[in-house]
Amino acid sequence: MKVRNYNKTITWNRPSAGWVKLNTDGSSLGNPGASGIGGIIRNNHGNLIHAFSSFIGIGSNNRAELLALLHGIQVCKSLSLNYVHIELDSMNVISWWKSKRCGVWYLEDFWEELIDIMDSMTYSINHVFREGNKVADWLAKQGASGNDLAVSLLTESPRELRGLIRMDYSGLPSLRFR
């Protein structure tokens, strides 16, 4: 039997004019394990509006993914950003969204809060491969390691984060191998 490998180039794409893009990710160092959330909001020019990471205690990867999205949406709402293109790499959260129900009993309260906020917004939500979500992935891992961060200026950002943001801004692709 021959195994077929493929590679694909993945780039972060800017949102349309008048919209922002929210990329989120959750990280759990074990399942359950130390968990963190991360996300970044950028405008249609690719410029940073806000980035965050936070330690959220011990929990599952699904909890971290959902809480990352919830926190990102809360930040968008607090900044009056009502046209939001959302990208995340959790197929579970995407599946829940498509079916309009979470179905995980210990996440239902968070799910309902998310729905309530998003009902007042205009949004799209899409799956993105991890390679197209590398900034949020880095932020979530920082959160899981206990490094909380909230920045709104690129110059205030840690060097590694600045580099990842600049890679996306420049349109540099990442390779996905399977």
Buried (B, 14 or more C-beta within 10 A) or exposed (E): EEEEEEEEEBEBBBBEEEBBBBBBBBBBBEEBBBBBBBBBBBBBEBEBBBBBBBBBEEBBBBBBBBBBBBBBBEBBBEEEBBBBBBBBBBEBBBEBBEEEEBEBEEBEEBBEBBEEBBEEBEBEBEBBBEBBBBBBBBBBBBBBEEBEBEBEEBEEBBEEBBEBBEBBBEEEEBEBEE
